[in-house]
Amino acid sequence: MSVKVTIDGIAIDVEPGTSILNAARQIGGDIVPPAMCYYSKLKDSGGKCRTCLVKVSKGSEKDPRPMPKLVASCRTAVMDGMEVQNITSPEVIEARKGIVEILLLNHPLDCPICDQAGECDLQNLGFEHGAAKTRYEFDRRTFEKIDIGDKIQLHMTRCILCYRCVFTADQITDHRIHGILNRGDHSEISTYIHAAVDNDFSGNVIDVCPVGALTDKTFRFKNRVWFTKPVDAHRDCDHVNCNGKVTLWYKGEEVLRVTARKDQYGEVEEFICNTCRFDKKKTSDWVIEGPRKISNKSVINSNHYDFIPLPVVKTNPVLMEANKEQFERDTRL
C-alpha cells in the first residue's frame, strides 16, 4: 500500500511513514528542501536546523485543512492526499532566508581559509538564500580551537549545532566521548576534561559535519578542494565494519586526503575506518576504480572536463589529437 503526496505540483506515490523530505528526494531536482542536520544514515537525526521548512497547504484527503505553520519536512510524515509547497511558496522562501540568517549569526567569515570551502552546505545555503548583510549588532560568540583527537580539530566557532557528529559517535562507534554541553546560547560541542575522541570510526564525524567545525588535521591548509581531483578506490580492509570503499583526493600524484564516498545529497554512503582514512595515503595501497562523478553545480567540478571535441576540432585530425593530449595533460591523473 502506498500514499500519494503532491510537492510543488508534482505527485508521487511513496511508502507510508516516508517523510516529506525523502518523498521530495524521490522526485529529485530543485524541489528537494535543503537539510543541514538530517542524515538518512543516522537514526533520529533532523529537526534541529529548520532549513527544510515547507508549507503543507492540504493535510490529507480525510482532513484537507492546511497545517497552521510551516513544518520541518525531515520530521513530518506524508499523508495520503497531502499537498506540499516548497519553492513555489514565497512564505517558505522568506522563512528559509531568516533561518540562514540565524545560522550565520555567530558563524565567522572563515571561508577563504576554511578546509570545508567548496563542499560546505552552509556556503551553498548562504549563496542561495543569504542576505547581503546581517541585522545582528552584538558580538559573536567565540571559542578556542581544541583538539578532540590526534587527527581531529574542533572549531566550535563555526559549529551550527546540527548534532550529526553526536549521532555518528552514538550509533557507529562503541563509545561516545563528546556531546552538547551547556544550554541556550552557551551550548557547544565538546568533551569533558578535553578527553580525546579515540576509536576506529572517529574520523567519520569529519565527513558528516556540514560546515568546517570538525576538520582533518592531516589535510589542514594543504589545498583547496577544487584544485584536487577525486578518484574512487577500494582496498581489502581488515576491519569487519569497513568495506574499504573510499574517495581519494589527488594533487598531482600525491593523495592529500581520503574520505568516505558521498551521495548527491552530501551524505556518506558507507562509513570507513580510521586506518583507511588516515594511514593509507599511497596509491599503491588502493585499487583505483576511476574519477569520481561530481555534480556540475559543484565548484569541485570546475576544470574537470570530459573530453568532448568542439565541432571545429572534429573535422581536423591534427587538432583533434592535439586537443586530446592537452585535455589529458590538464585533467587526467
Backbone torsions as a table, in degrees:
resi	resn	phi	psi	omega
1	MET	NA	138.0	179.4
2	SER	-129.1	163.0	176.7
3	VAL	-117.6	150.6	-177.6
4	LYS	-103.6	129.0	177.7
5	VAL	-131.2	144.0	179.7
6	THR	-115.6	122.3	-179.1
7	ILE	-120.5	118.0	-177.6
8	ASP	51.2	41.2	176.4
9	GLY	83.5	-1.5	-179.7
10	ILE	-107.0	120.2	-177.5
11	ALA	-91.4	145.8	177.7
12	ILE	-151.7	145.8	175.5
13	ASP	-97.7	127.7	-178.0
14	VAL	-132.4	168.2	177.7
15	GLU	-71.2	145.3	175.3
16	PRO	-58.0	141.5	-178.8
17	GLY	91.2	-8.0	177.6
18	THR	-67.8	137.3	177.5
19	SER	-75.1	160.1	178.4
20	ILE	-60.9	-38.5	-179.8
21	LEU	-62.2	-46.2	-179.6
22	ASN	-70.2	-29.7	173.9
23	ALA	-65.7	-41.5	177.7
24	ALA	-64.7	-37.1	179.1
25	ARG	-66.4	-29.9	176.0
26	GLN	-68.7	-28.9	174.8
27	ILE	-77.9	-45.8	178.2
28	GLY	83.5	177.3	177.5
29	GLY	85.4	-158.9	-173.9
30	ASP	-73.3	-13.8	-176.8
31	ILE	-79.7	-4.8	179.7
32	VAL	-74.3	120.8	179.1
33	PRO	-65.4	147.4	175.6
34	PRO	-70.3	155.5	179.3
35	ALA	-143.9	121.8	179.8
36	MET	-100.8	-22.9	-176.5
37	CYS	-115.9	-27.7	-179.2
38	TYR	-70.6	139.8	179.0
39	TYR	-143.8	115.0	-172.7
40	SER	-62.0	-25.4	-179.0
41	LYS	-82.3	-10.0	-175.3
42	LEU	-113.4	120.1	-179.1
43	LYS	-65.4	138.9	176.3
44	ASP	70.4	9.0	176.8
45	SER	-76.0	162.4	178.9
46	GLY	104.6	163.5	177.2
47	GLY	85.1	5.9	-176.3
48	LYS	-98.8	-43.5	-169.7
49	CYS	-90.4	-26.8	178.1
50	ARG	69.4	10.9	178.7
51	THR	-72.6	-16.5	-176.7
52	CYS	-93.9	18.2	-179.8
53	LEU	-56.2	137.0	176.2
54	VAL	-136.1	168.1	179.0
55	LYS	-108.2	124.0	176.6
56	VAL	-95.9	102.3	-176.4
57	SER	-83.9	-14.6	176.0
58	LYS	-146.2	120.8	-175.2
59	GLY	-67.2	-49.1	180.0
60	SER	-172.7	178.4	176.6
61	GLU	-68.3	-38.9	-178.5
62	LYS	-72.0	-36.9	-178.9
63	ASP	-132.3	87.6	-173.6
64	PRO	-75.4	2.3	-179.3
65	ARG	-62.9	139.7	177.2
66	PRO	-71.7	153.8	174.5
67	MET	-73.1	137.3	-170.9
68	PRO	-66.5	-25.7	-178.0
69	LYS	-130.7	165.1	174.2
70	LEU	-65.1	145.3	-176.2
71	VAL	-121.6	155.2	175.8
72	ALA	-77.6	115.3	-174.2
73	SER	-66.9	-23.1	-178.8
74	CYS	-75.9	-18.1	-176.5
75	ARG	-117.6	5.4	-178.1
76	THR	-112.6	120.9	-178.9
77	ALA	-80.0	148.9	179.3
78	VAL	-75.7	154.3	174.1
79	MET	-123.4	154.7	-178.3
80	ASP	-64.1	123.0	-179.2
81	GLY	90.1	1.5	-178.6
82	MET	-64.9	142.4	176.0
83	GLU	-122.2	129.5	-173.2
84	VAL	-125.6	142.0	174.6
85	GLN	-117.6	131.6	176.8
86	ASN	-120.1	-89.0	-177.8
87	ILE	-75.8	-9.7	178.2
88	THR	-89.4	-1.4	-178.6
89	SER	-108.1	115.8	175.6
90	PRO	-59.7	-31.3	179.1
91	GLU	-63.9	-41.2	179.3
92	VAL	-67.3	-43.5	-179.2
93	ILE	-62.0	-41.2	179.8
94	GLU	-68.7	-40.1	178.5
95	ALA	-65.1	-40.4	179.9
96	ARG	-65.1	-35.7	176.2
97	LYS	-62.3	-39.9	177.6
98	GLY	-67.7	-38.1	178.3
99	ILE	-63.1	-43.0	179.5
100	VAL	-63.3	-38.8	177.8
101	GLU	-62.5	-38.9	178.2
102	ILE	-66.5	-43.1	180.0
103	LEU	-62.2	-29.2	-177.5
104	LEU	-91.1	-1.0	-176.6
105	LEU	-55.4	-48.0	-176.3
106	ASN	-107.5	4.0	-176.9
107	HIS	-81.2	127.0	-177.7
108	PRO	-76.4	159.2	177.4
109	LEU	-85.8	69.7	-176.8
110	ASP	-99.7	3.4	-174.2
111	CYS	-50.8	-40.1	-179.2
112	PRO	-64.5	-20.4	-178.9
113	ILE	-119.6	-2.7	-174.6
114	CYS	-80.6	134.7	179.5
115	ASP	-68.3	-18.5	-179.7
116	GLN	-82.7	-11.9	-177.9
117	ALA	-56.9	134.0	-178.4
118	GLY	100.0	-21.1	176.2
119	GLU	-137.6	30.8	-175.3
120	CYS	-99.2	124.3	179.3
121	ASP	-65.1	-34.9	-179.6
122	LEU	-70.1	-33.2	174.6
123	GLN	-60.8	-46.2	-179.8
124	ASN	-63.7	-42.2	178.4
125	LEU	-64.7	-42.7	179.3
126	GLY	-62.5	-36.5	179.2
127	PHE	-68.5	-39.0	-175.5
128	GLU	-83.5	-36.2	-171.6
129	HIS	-126.6	-3.3	-174.5
130	GLY	-74.3	149.9	176.0
131	ALA	-82.9	162.3	-177.8
132	ALA	-68.0	-30.3	178.6
133	LYS	-150.6	161.3	-177.4
134	THR	-93.1	154.0	175.0
135	ARG	-94.6	-1.6	-176.5
136	TYR	-76.7	124.5	-174.1
137	GLU	-109.0	-0.8	-176.1
138	PHE	-97.1	167.7	177.7
139	ASP	-67.8	140.5	177.1
140	ARG	-76.3	149.6	177.5
141	ARG	-74.3	144.6	-178.5
142	THR	-132.8	152.6	178.4
143	PHE	-137.0	153.3	174.0
144	GLU	-77.5	144.6	174.5
145	LYS	-67.4	138.7	177.6
146	ILE	-132.7	149.8	174.0
147	ASP	-91.8	121.8	177.9
148	ILE	-107.2	23.2	178.3
149	GLY	169.1	168.0	-178.0
150	ASP	-73.0	-14.3	-179.2
151	LYS	-119.4	-1.7	-173.8
152	ILE	-126.2	131.0	174.8
153	GLN	-117.8	137.9	-178.7
154	LEU	-104.8	122.1	171.7
155	HIS	-105.6	86.0	-175.5
156	MET	-62.8	-24.9	179.3
157	THR	-60.7	-28.6	-178.7
158	ARG	-89.5	-10.7	-171.2
159	CYS	-70.2	142.2	176.6
160	ILE	-110.7	11.2	177.2
161	LEU	56.2	52.9	178.7
162	CYS	-84.8	-14.2	177.3
163	TYR	72.8	2.3	-177.4
164	ARG	-59.0	-44.3	-176.9
165	CYS	-66.4	-31.2	178.7
166	VAL	-69.0	-46.2	178.0
167	PHE	-63.3	-37.7	179.5
168	THR	-62.4	-47.8	179.4
169	ALA	-64.3	-35.2	-180.0
170	ASP	-67.4	-39.3	-166.3
171	GLN	-102.5	-21.9	-178.8
172	ILE	-119.0	1.1	175.9
173	THR	-118.8	164.5	-177.4
174	ASP	-79.8	-16.0	175.9
175	HIS	-158.5	146.7	179.6
176	ARG	-110.9	132.2	179.9
177	ILE	-108.2	-31.9	-177.7
178	HIS	-99.0	164.3	179.9
179	GLY	-175.8	-167.1	179.7
180	ILE	-89.4	123.1	177.0
181	LEU	-107.8	150.2	176.1
182	ASN	67.7	-171.2	-175.4
183	ARG	-138.3	165.2	175.1
184	GLY	57.0	-136.4	-177.5
185	ASP	-69.5	-10.8	179.6
186	HIS	-95.5	0.6	-179.2
187	SER	-62.1	141.5	179.1
188	GLU	-154.5	153.1	171.1
189	ILE	-84.3	127.8	178.7
190	SER	-165.2	-178.0	174.5
191	THR	-122.5	148.1	177.6
192	TYR	-70.1	132.5	179.4
193	ILE	53.5	32.3	177.0
194	HIS	50.9	43.0	175.9
195	ALA	-67.5	144.9	-177.0
196	ALA	-79.5	135.6	172.4
197	VAL	-79.0	107.4	-171.8
198	ASP	-138.0	96.5	172.2
199	ASN	-155.1	173.4	-170.3
200	ASP	-66.5	-19.8	-175.8
201	PHE	-121.0	17.7	-175.8
202	SER	-62.7	-29.5	-177.9
203	GLY	-64.3	-16.2	-179.6
204	ASN	-68.6	-19.0	176.6
205	VAL	-65.0	-24.6	177.0
206	ILE	-68.4	-43.2	-177.5
207	ASP	-68.9	-35.1	-175.5
208	VAL	-82.8	-16.9	-179.3
209	CYS	-66.3	123.4	-177.0
210	PRO	-78.5	-12.4	179.1
211	VAL	-123.4	-164.5	-177.7
212	GLY	-98.9	31.7	-177.3
213	ALA	-74.5	-35.7	178.2
214	LEU	-114.4	116.4	-173.3
215	THR	-123.0	153.8	178.5
216	ASP	-81.7	113.3	-176.5
217	LYS	-65.3	-23.9	179.6
218	THR	-78.1	-11.7	-179.2
219	PHE	-114.4	-4.8	-172.6
220	ARG	-57.3	125.4	173.3
221	PHE	62.3	16.4	-179.5
222	LYS	-80.4	-36.4	-178.2
223	ASN	-168.6	167.3	172.8
224	ARG	-93.3	142.9	-172.9
225	VAL	-63.0	-28.7	-178.5
226	TRP	-77.5	-7.4	172.3
227	PHE	-94.0	-4.9	179.7
228	THR	-102.6	166.5	-178.5
229	LYS	-124.2	116.2	-178.4
230	PRO	-80.7	134.6	-178.8
231	VAL	-133.7	132.4	176.1
232	ASP	-76.4	138.7	179.1
233	ALA	-152.4	166.3	176.9
234	HIS	-149.1	163.4	176.2
235	ARG	-150.1	161.4	176.3
236	ASP	-82.1	96.0	-177.0
237	CYS	-82.4	140.9	-179.0
238	ASP	-76.4	-20.9	-177.3
239	HIS	-72.9	132.4	-173.6
240	VAL	-65.1	-27.2	-177.0
241	ASN	-100.7	7.8	-179.1
242	CYS	-118.8	127.7	-179.4
243	ASN	-90.9	-4.0	174.7
244	GLY	74.3	13.7	179.0
245	LYS	-95.2	118.9	-171.5
246	VAL	-138.1	176.6	168.6
247	THR	-117.5	124.4	176.3
248	LEU	-94.6	136.1	-179.6
249	TRP	-110.2	109.2	-173.8
250	TYR	-97.2	147.0	163.1
251	LYS	-129.5	103.8	-170.4
252	GLY	68.8	-124.2	178.2
253	GLU	-100.9	1.3	-176.9
254	GLU	-94.4	133.5	174.0
255	VAL	-86.1	110.1	-176.9
256	LEU	-81.1	-35.6	179.3
257	ARG	-156.6	163.0	177.4
258	VAL	-127.0	129.5	178.8
259	THR	-130.6	164.3	171.1
260	ALA	-70.8	155.8	177.1
261	ARG	-75.0	141.3	-178.8
262	LYS	-119.8	150.5	178.8
263	ASP	-87.1	-171.7	-174.9
264	GLN	-66.8	-16.0	179.1
265	TYR	-101.1	12.5	177.2
266	GLY	76.1	17.0	-180.0
267	GLU	-99.5	141.1	-179.5
268	VAL	-64.0	132.4	178.1
269	GLU	-76.4	-48.4	177.3
270	GLU	-141.3	128.5	179.6
271	PHE	-69.5	145.7	-177.0
272	ILE	-119.7	159.7	-177.9
273	CYS	-83.9	167.5	-178.8
274	ASN	-68.8	-27.8	178.3
275	THR	-63.1	-46.9	177.5
276	CYS	-64.5	-38.6	-173.5
277	ARG	-75.2	-45.0	-170.5
278	PHE	-107.1	-27.5	-170.5
279	ASP	-101.9	-15.8	-176.4
280	LYS	-111.1	84.9	-176.8
281	LYS	-122.2	34.2	172.7
282	LYS	-120.2	141.1	179.8
283	THR	-58.0	-32.9	-178.5
284	SER	-66.3	-16.3	178.8
285	ASP	-79.3	-11.3	-169.3
286	TRP	-126.0	156.9	168.3
287	VAL	-100.5	113.0	-175.5
288	ILE	-77.0	130.5	179.6
289	GLU	-98.2	-33.7	-179.8
290	GLY	144.4	173.7	-179.2
291	PRO	-60.1	142.0	177.4
292	ARG	-76.7	132.7	178.1
293	LYS	-78.1	121.1	-178.4
294	ILE	-113.8	142.2	178.6
295	SER	-57.8	138.7	-180.0
296	ASN	-70.8	-6.1	175.1
297	LYS	-87.3	-11.0	-177.3
298	SER	-87.2	142.2	177.6
299	VAL	-66.6	-21.8	177.7
300	ILE	-63.6	-26.4	-177.5
301	ASN	-79.6	-6.6	-177.5
302	SER	-64.1	134.3	179.8
303	ASN	66.3	12.2	175.2
304	HIS	-104.7	77.0	-172.7
305	TYR	-91.2	147.6	163.8
306	ASP	-84.0	153.1	-176.3
307	PHE	-79.7	104.6	175.8
308	ILE	-128.9	102.6	-177.4
309	PRO	-61.2	142.2	174.7
310	LEU	-69.7	155.9	-178.7
311	PRO	-53.7	-38.4	-177.8
312	VAL	-69.6	-26.2	-179.7
313	VAL	-77.8	-33.7	-176.1
314	LYS	-60.3	-26.6	-176.1
315	THR	-88.8	-4.2	-176.9
316	ASN	-126.8	105.9	-177.2
317	PRO	-57.8	-35.7	-179.0
318	VAL	-66.4	-46.9	177.9
319	LEU	-63.9	-36.8	-179.2
320	MET	-62.8	-45.2	-179.6
321	GLU	-67.4	-41.4	178.8
322	ALA	-65.3	-39.6	-180.0
323	ASN	-65.9	-39.6	179.9
324	LYS	-65.0	-42.6	178.8
325	GLU	-62.3	-39.6	-179.7
326	GLN	-65.2	-44.2	179.4
327	PHE	-63.3	-42.3	-179.1
328	GLU	-64.6	-39.2	179.7
329	ARG	-66.9	-34.2	-175.7
330	ASP	-85.5	-32.3	-167.7
331	THR	-122.0	-18.7	-177.6
332	ARG	-91.7	150.5	180.0
333	LEU	-85.0	NA	NA
